[in-house]
Amino acid sequence: MTFLLPITGSFAQPAAENPTVAMIEAAFAHHGLDWRYLNVEVAPADLGDAVRGARAMGWRGFNCSIPHKVAVIDHLDGLGQSAQIIGAVNTIVRDGDRLIGENTDGRGFVAALRRVVDPQGKAVVLFGAGGAARAVAVEMALAGAARITIVNRSAARGQAVADLLNSRTEAQADYRPWTPRFAVAQDTDIVIHATSVGLFPDVDAMPDLDTDSLTPAMVVADGIHNPPHTRLLQAAQARGCRTVDGLAMLVQQGVIGIKYWTGVDVDPQVMRKALNDLGL
């Protein structure tokens, strides 16, 4: 018997709307892991202190969400392969005395997407060029997507993601400016929204795209997990599209993260049920 329990958690700002703690602790309980997951609000100016505190207290690992996915790299001892390519981290793993940054954003996204469509050979339009969007873009390319169009308001950031894909992966990538009511090309197979538009509490917000350009042949995925049934997904379903919600992606990210920390392959259905029970 021990009363010193392994600790994991999350650093973010804002943190209150992040339901990850519910699904992770449900998985811990289901698999008999006497671990804990703490959801912590950390301001950007305090990130270094938070990482040093986690290191000093022997945390087994933690997640980093908005706005820390890039800034946390300066406080770590190394990066995994995909995190090096992406240039952003969302999962930190303790390896002895070292803290190693990994990125499960893209891999979790692709794992959820594969339940609906295989990215191999597909044409993708991806909205966004932030840390999460970069992760998704890289992993979609590594999963075999043939063509990826990055749509973003900042030309510099959007072109940087396209250049990254062209230089480090086999996918053909290009950048398109995000103009008002952006129309998705009709030969697109997969549409991905990877910005924070629509995230709680701004649940009525809608990405600025022409939903009439969506066709039933397209799969539409939204990375927003709270609420999972976003206005974009509602509009896509009304157009006859198959959809993938942010909770499915969050669950798959959690599966990968827990494997990193504990070595255990957890049941994703347990985590999805925990999230569904929240009534998001």
N, C-alpha and C positions, 0 to 999 in steps of 0.2 A: 504494500500500500504506500502511495506517495500523495502528498498534498501539494506537490510542485508540478503544476500542469503545463504542458507545452502551449505556448501562446503564438497565435498568428493574428492577422488583422488587416485593416485597410487605412490608408492615409488619403484624405481627399478634402476638398472644399468647393462646394458644399458636400456634406456627408449624410445629412438626415434623410435624403430621399433614396439612398443606396440600400437595396434589399439583400445584398450579398450575404450579410451576416446570417440571415434567416436560412438560406439554402445551405451554407457551409456548415453551420452548427447542426442542421438536420442530418446532413451526411455524416458528420462526426458521430452523432448519437446512433444513427442506424447501423453504422459499422463498428460500434463499440470502441470508438476512439475518444479517450478522455482528454480532448484538446479543447481550446477556446479560441474564438475569433472575435476581435474587438474592432468595432467601427469607430474611427477617431477622426475628428475634424482638425485638420492641420493647415494653417495659413502658409502661403509660400515663404514668408520670411522665417518661419519656424521649421521648415522641412529638414534642414541639417540637424537641428536639435532632436527632432523626432526620430530620425534614422540612427543617430548616436544613442538615443535612449533605447530603441529597440535592440541595438547591438549590445548595449551594456546589460540589458535585462534578459538576454538570451532568447529573444523571440526566434522561432524556427523559420519565420518568413512573413511576408506581408504583401498586400496589394497596394499599388499606387494608382489613383484615378485622377481625374481633372482637378487641379492643373499641374500635376507633379510628374507626368510620365516622361518628360525629357529632363527636367531639372534634377530629378533624383539620381541620374547617372553620375553626376559629380560626387555623390556621396557613397558610391559603391566601389567594390574591389575588382569587378570584372563584369563582362556581359556574355550571354549565350550567343550562339551563331545568328539566330533570327533577330534578336534584339540589336546586334551590331549592324545588320543590314537596314533594319527599320529605323534605328536611331531613337527608339522610345522603349520604355519599360513599363509593364503593369504588374509584374510578379517578381518578388525578390525572394531568393532561396538562400538559406544559410548552408555553407559548405565549410565545416570546421569553424575557423575564425573569420571566414570571408563571407561577404554578402554579394551574391551574383544576381544580376538583373536578367530576367527572361521576359518574353512577350507572348502572352496567350490570347491577346485580342484577336489577331488574325486567324490563328489556328482554331480557336473556339468558334469563330464566325464561319470558317469553311466547314468545320464538322457539322454545325447546325444546318448550313446550306445544303450539304451533301444529302441530307435526308429528303430533300426535294429535287435537287438538280446537281449533276456532276459538272464542275467548272471546266473540265477538260475540253479544250477547243472552242469555248464560248466567247462571245463578244459581251463585254461588261461596260456599263456606264456607272461611275462611282462619284457621288457628290460629297465633296469635302477633301481636305488635304492636311488635316491636323494629325496628331499622334495616332489616334484610332484608325483614321482613314489610311495612313501610311502602312499600318500593320495589316489591315485588310487587303490593301493593294498588293503588298509583297506576297502574302500568303495565297491570294488568288492567282498570282502569277506563278508561284511555285507549284500550285495545284493544277497548272496546265491551261489557264485561261489564255486564249490566243491574242485577244485585243482588249486593252483597257483604256477607256477614255476618262481622264480626270477632269471633273467639272468643279471649278472653285472661283470665288470672287477675286482672291489675291493671285495674280498671274505668277508672281515669284514662287509662292508656295506650291501652286498647282503644277507649274513646270518642273519644279524640283522633284516632285513625286514621279512625274512622267520620266524625267531623266534617270532617276534612281532605278526604275523598272527596266528601262532600256539598257542600262549599263550593267545591271546585276542579275537580270533574269532573261528568260527566253521570250517573254511576252512583248508584243508591240504596243507601245503606250503613246498617247498624245494628250495634250492639254486643250481644254475648251473653256473660254470665259463663261461664268455663270450669269447669263443675261436674264432679264425678267421673263417669267413663264417659259423657262428653258424647255425645248421640245426634245424628247428622247428619240434618237434615230430608230427607224422601224426595223432595222436588222439587228437590234440589240436583243440579247438573250436574257441578261441578268441586270437589274437595276438595283444599286445599293446606295442607301442614304447613311452617311457616316459623319453627320454633324450633330450638334446638341439641340437643333431646332425641334421643338415638341417635347423636350424633357420637362418633367414636373419641376416647378409649378406651372410652366407655360404650356399647358397641355393642348391648348387650342391652336398653337402655332403650326404652320404648314410650310414645308420647304417650297420655295418658289419655282415650281415646275409645272408644265402643262400636262395635267393628268389625262387629257384627251389623247395625248400621244402614246399612252400606255396601251398595250394590246394583250389579249389573252395568252399569246405565246410567250410573254415575258414573265419571269419570276422577279418579284419585288421584295427586297429585304431591308428592314429598318433596324439600325443598331440601338434605337431608344428602347430601354427596358422598363421605364416607368413614366407613362403608362405603356404597356406592351401593344395595345390596339390603337396605334397612332392614327391621326387623320390621314396620313399618307397611305397606310395599309388599308384603311377603310375605303379610300378612293380607289386604290389598286384592286381590291376585291370587287368593288362595284364595276370595274372594267373587265372583270373575269380573270384577273391575274392570280397565279398562285403566290403565296406570301410566306415570309419567314420573319418572326418577330424577335425583338431584342431579348426576351427572356430565354428563348432557345439558345441564343448565342451566349448569354450570361451563364447558363447552366454548363455548357460545354467548356467555357473558360474555367469554371470552377472545378470541373472534373480534372482538367490538366493541372491546375494549380495545386489541388490536394494531392495528386500523384507526386508532384515535385516535393511537397513538404513531408508527406507521410509514407510514400511508396505504395499506397493503397489505391486500387482501382474502384472508385465509388460508383454507386448506382445513380445515373442521372435522373431517373424517374422520381427518386426520393427528393431530389433538390427541386425538380419542376413542381412536384406536389406542394412542397413548402412554399414556393412562390405563388402558386395558384391559390393556396389557402389564405394568402394575404389580401386577396381581392383587389389587386392593383388594376 
